[in-house]
């Protein structure tokens, strides 16, 4: 077994987290990653328990990082544990010195021993193509509808309330994949979901026992994920909204929503999905849910 030079351990080095987030906040200044990670930590889903960090140091300062996560997916009906490459960052003052290539070479050796498939999302796909990653086309799904106001039967989760934190954990641990094409399997490790979604509005339907990751703009409903033991139809969701809706846009394959949608090629948040290795859904109409993107 190879000894990896850049693999680090949050548990073995209590200073590592602070040094890493100083780097990430410098490189990703628009995202406030420290705040997102802090929120996940408060919810009992710490970044440090989910990610294996590979870090290059200069005089004790973290100057380059690549993280590896495990993401349990259902892909074309088959269970698959994929490796998620995330938080790839090199400090601006240390670029073009080969740090990124050195770490990625080590990370890929580490991952190839563990996963048949790697995924990542990026606005700069050319950075990853030399390492065997390819862009896989994704789609959003649009349906016209005419839904008048109904009685509100959703409530916002409040993570100042410990019972809502327990509710989130329970549903993530028992969730049904939102799609048979590409969906997320039940998660014991919840950090990726919490980093991606916990600072956004999450709506709970008590009678359905389901959490909806969604946004409403004017008369348009945007649905990003559904977390529950049973996946309700889109009409069951619409019937619980106190806002008139004329168009629904779903950002995952809607094969379990019982409505006909038009599939439209789409790049979510300007970040392309890239895959290395086998991916049975390639060529299908799907989108990796926002909650599972890294």
N, C-alpha and C positions, 0 to 999 in steps of 0.2 A: 504494500500500500504506500502510495506516495505521501510525503510530508508536504503539506501546502504552506507556502511562505506567507501568503496574505490572509489566510483564513483566521478569523479572530473569534473570541467568545465574550459575549456580554456578561455572562455569569462569572467568568474568570477575571475580568478586568472591570471594576466598578467605574472607572473613568472613561470607558470606551464610548458609552452612549453620548455623553456631553461632547466629546471630541468629534464624533461622527455628525451630530446634529449641527454643530458649528459649520462643518463643511457643507451639509445639505442646505442649510439656510442661506449660505453664501451663494451656492450655485442655483438654487430654486427659490430665489427671494420673493417671487410672486405667489408662492404656494403656502408659505408659513408652515413648513412640514413639522417643526417642533410643536406647534399648537395642535395639529392633527394627531400627532403621536401622543401628546399629552392627553387629549380627549380619549383616545383608545385605551390608554393606560388607566385612566379613571374608571373606565367601563370594565376593567378586568380583562382587557385584551391587548396586552402590551406588544408593541412592535418588537421589542427585544426577545420575546418568547417565540416569535414566528419567523424571524429573519436570521439567516446565517450571513454575517458580514465578511466581505473580503476587502481589506483596507491597506493602502500604501501610505506609509508615514514618512515625513521629513522632519527631523529633529523633534519627534514626538507629536507633530501636528498631522492630522489626517488630511491628505491631499488628493486621494482618489479612492473611490468606493464602488463596488458592485455587490448588491444583495441578492440572496436566493430565498424564495418562499416556496412552500408547497401549496398547490391549489387543487382540491378534489373536484373533478368535473365529471358530468355525464355528457359523453360525446357520441352522438348517433346511437343512443341507447346503451352504450358501454361505459362502465366506470373507468376513470383514468386519473391517476395522480400525475399532475404536470408540475414541472419546475417553473417558477415565475421569476424572471430577471427584473429587478426593480432598483430604483434610486441610484442609477448609474451616474456618477458625478466625478468630475476632476476640477479642482480649484483653478480658477482662471490664470493664476500666476504660475501654474505647474503643467500647463497643457503643452502638447507637442514634444513631450519628453519620453513617450512610450509607456507611461504608467497604465493608461487604459488598456492597451493591447496586452501588457503583461498580466494584468489582473484578469481580463476576459479569457485569456488562454488557460489560466489556472481554473477559473470558474467553470469553463466548459468541460475540462477534464473531470472536475468534481461532479458536475451534473450528469455527464455521460455515464458515470458509474451508477446513477440512481434513477434517471428518468429517460423514457423514450422520447418525450416531447417537452420542449421548452416554449414559453410564450413571454411576450413583453408588448408594451404599447409605447409608441414614440412618435414625435413629430419629425424625427430625423432618421428615417429608415436606412439611409446610406451608411450610417455609422455601424450598422449591425449586419449588413449584407456580406461583408468579408468574413464573418464568423458563421455563415451558413443559415442565417435567418432570412425569411422571405415574407413579403407582405401578403396577407390573406384578406380578400375582400369581405367587408361586412355590410349589413343592411339595416335600415330602420324600417318600421312597418306602420303604415298609415291607413286609417279607416275613417270615413265620414260617418257622423252620427248626429242625431237630433235629440238631445236629452235636456228636458226642462229641469228646473230646480226641483230637488227632492229634499226630504228631511235628512239632515246631517247625521250620519251614523259612523263617522270616523273621528278619532281624536289624535292630537299630536302626542307623541311620546315625550315624556319629561324625564331626562336622565338625572335630574336632581332628586327624583323619586326612586329609591332602591328597588321597588317592585317593578318598575318599568325596565330597569337594568336586568333583573331576573327574567322578565318576559322576553326581552331581546335574546338573552343567552338560550333560553328554552327553545325558542323558535328557530334560531340558527342551528342548534344541535339536532333538531328533528325535522328540518325543512325538507320538502319535496323539491327536486330540481324544477325550475320554472319552465324548462323546455326539455324535450327529449332530444333535440338537435344539439344544443349546447346549453347546459345549465349547471348550477353549482350544487354539489352534494352537501349533505349535512356536515357541519363544521364544528369540531371541537376547538380548533384554533380559529379565532374570530377577528384577529387584528386587521386583516386586509379589509374586511367589510367595515369595521369601525373607522379605520382611517379614511376610507372612501365615502362613507355615508353618515357617520354619526354627527357631523356638524351640519348636515342638511336635514330638512324636515322629514320625519318618518311618521306615517299615519297608521293607526291601529284600528281595525274593525273587530270589536269584541265578539259580535255574533258569529263572525267567520273565523276568528282567532288567527288573523293574518296581518302582517305588516306590509304596507305599500311604500316603496320608494318612488315618489312621484312629485311632479310640479304642475301647477296650472297657470297658464299665461293667457289672459283674456278668455276665449272660449275653447282653448286647446289644452287637452290633458296629455302630459308626457309621463310615461310609465317606464321606470328603469329597472325595477326588480320587485318580486313578490316573495315574501318569506312566510311560509306557513306549512303545516302538514298536508293541507289540501290546497290546490291552486283554484281559486274561484274564476268564473268566466268574467269577461270584460263587462258584461251587462250587470253582473252582481256588484262590481265596483262602481259603475256609473250610477246605479240605483241608490248608492250611499253618499252621493255628493250633493252638497247644497249650492252648487254652481252650475249654470247651464253650459253644456259641452256640445260643440259641433264637430270637433275633430279629435281623434285619439292617435297619438304617436307612441309606439312601443319600441323600446330599444333592447329587445331580445326576441328570439324566434317565438311567435305567438301560437304555436301548435296546440297549446293547452288552454287557450282563452276562448275558444268556441265562437270566433268571429272571423270573417274573411278580411284580410289586410292586403294592401299593395306593398310589395317589397321594393325599396328604393336604395341603391348603393349609398353608403353614408360613412363618413369618417367622424367618429364621436370625439368631440372636443379637440379636433385637429390631431388626434393621436391614432396612428395606424396600428392595427394588430399585426404583429410579426410572430412567426412560428418557426421553430427548428425541429425537424423530425416529423414523425407521423401525426396527421391530424385529419381524422375521418370526415369531419364536417367541411373540409375545404371544397369549395365549389357549390356548397349549399347556401341557402339564404338564411343567415343567422347574424347575431351579434353577441359577443362575449359581454355579459351583464356588467354595468358600470361598477357594481360592488366588488367584482372579481378582477378588475383591471389593475395592472401594476406596471 
